[in-house]
Every structure is written in C-alpha cells, then in structure tokens.
C-alpha cells in the first residue's frame, strides 16, 4: 500500500452554461489541472451537474430531474474515460439516477483503471424527498485502493454518526464527502459533522462543495461552501483537524498529501484510541443494509 495519497478537491462554480460541451470544458479543466499536479484522487461535489438541468422543462421539477437522470449513464461513462486517460481516480460527485422506478442520488468512484464504483446517498434531505421524490439507497460500501480503504458519504449522510462508525469498523482510511449546501447553516452542519467523523473514526475526511448561483433552475438557486480536508487530532496531525481548506464561496481547488501511515500510528499509539477503546460489551453499531 502506498503511504501518501495526494488529493485534489474542486470547489465547483454553479453557474449557467450554454451547453453540455461548455460544462465539460469546466470539468476537464479541473481534471487535467489536478492530474498535472499528480493527484491520486480528484473530488467533485454533490450534484455538480445540476447546471445541465436548465436544459429541461422546469415547470415540473420531478419530470425535469428524471430527464436529467436519463443523461447520467453517458456522463459517468465519460468520467470513466477521462479518469483512465489521465490516470487519476475521480470521485465524480453525485448524479440523479433512476433504478427500478425510484430516483436515487448516486456518487461515483471512477477508477484510473477504468472501473466504476457507486455509492447511493442513504439519507435524502427533506427537500430532496419533497421536491424530487428522491429515495435513499440501502447499501454502504468500502472500496480498496492502493492508498488504503476509502468510502463515500454524500452530504447529509455525514450528519449520521452511525454511518461513519460502520465504515470505521470496516477499516476506512479516507472518507470522501461530496456535498451541496445552499446556506451557511447547512454548510456548517456538514462541516462540523465532517470534523467530528474524522476525530471519532480516526480517518481523513475530504469535503467538496459548490458555490455560485443558478438562474432558471428549480430547487437549485443559491450555494454556499468552503471545501476542506480534515484529520484526526493528535500530535502528528494539526491540532484543529484542518489539513487544508478553500476560501469560502469562491471557485477554487485545494490539494493535500494524506499520510496513511499516520492513521496506523494513531490507532495503536495515539493519546486516545477511539476504535480500540470502544466499550463493545456495552454498546455497538450494526449495519443491517446491503454492502
């Protein structure tokens, strides 16, 4: 296993685009730039393809998001091609997907070898359920990589500590959190929970979000974000758990090298050892869904 994982995080600009080709110009700019910096992972935020929703009839938001979902397979296939071409693993944010007649929000890991992994959002927000009739997924997955075990929790999912604990029990080293928040309140909920998950689960947490405004797109008008990379807190890590962060609400990228070997030290020799010291004879967290 490689000790150092270089991660590039995109703080995406939600803005109206004239065409899908123009949207891909933005995507490829970030992919190629971060690949040039030899990043092993490039992370995009939740629903960052929503500018393409403007091409669909907004009078019926449910029909519009279903029309957008019909485009997802081709978008993900192209991400996979780009990941393989650039030799980089891409957390391709998340996209709407219809499976068995139900609308889901699915994040994708497009690996550098051309394979594709998927993680559905477990907990749709009340807004997603009410406006789009979105349903939650039932599987929680961990993916082996040359840089340790990684997993994805999409935005609201990071606010449920049970999910992070289940993933920690599965040995997760890096937890990717593609997010999409409209207000400072929403962003701070996600950020503070992401920091907590890094501490209590002895792992890195990588948060990617969006900024900007969208005109003429129902249910997607404003965004607020400050993308960041969080660590546990012990002497080999920053005391405030913050390895890197973007300026708030400005399109940008951040990069950092995640030393996976430090996690091994922490879990065995840290000042506190949450995983090792959990009183399992008194309480536990059990996953009863799919894996």
Secondary structure as GFF3:
##gff-version 3
##sequence-region A 1 291
A	DSSP	beta_strand	4	14	.	.	.	ID=ss1
A	DSSP	alpha_helix	20	36	.	.	.	ID=ss2
A	DSSP	beta_strand	41	43	.	.	.	ID=ss3
A	DSSP	three_ten_helix	50	55	.	.	.	ID=ss4
A	DSSP	alpha_helix	61	69	.	.	.	ID=ss5
A	DSSP	alpha_helix	72	86	.	.	.	ID=ss6
A	DSSP	beta_strand	89	99	.	.	.	ID=ss7
A	DSSP	beta_strand	102	110	.	.	.	ID=ss8
A	DSSP	beta_strand	116	120	.	.	.	ID=ss9
A	DSSP	alpha_helix	126	132	.	.	.	ID=ss10
A	DSSP	beta_strand	143	145	.	.	.	ID=ss11
A	DSSP	beta_strand	148	152	.	.	.	ID=ss12
A	DSSP	three_ten_helix	155	159	.	.	.	ID=ss13
A	DSSP	alpha_helix	161	169	.	.	.	ID=ss14
A	DSSP	beta_strand	174	178	.	.	.	ID=ss15
A	DSSP	alpha_helix	184	201	.	.	.	ID=ss16
A	DSSP	beta_strand	204	208	.	.	.	ID=ss17
A	DSSP	beta_strand	210	213	.	.	.	ID=ss18
A	DSSP	beta_strand	222	223	.	.	.	ID=ss19
A	DSSP	beta_strand	228	230	.	.	.	ID=ss20
A	DSSP	beta_strand	242	245	.	.	.	ID=ss21
A	DSSP	beta_strand	252	259	.	.	.	ID=ss22
A	DSSP	alpha_helix	260	269	.	.	.	ID=ss23
A	DSSP	alpha_helix	274	277	.	.	.	ID=ss24
###
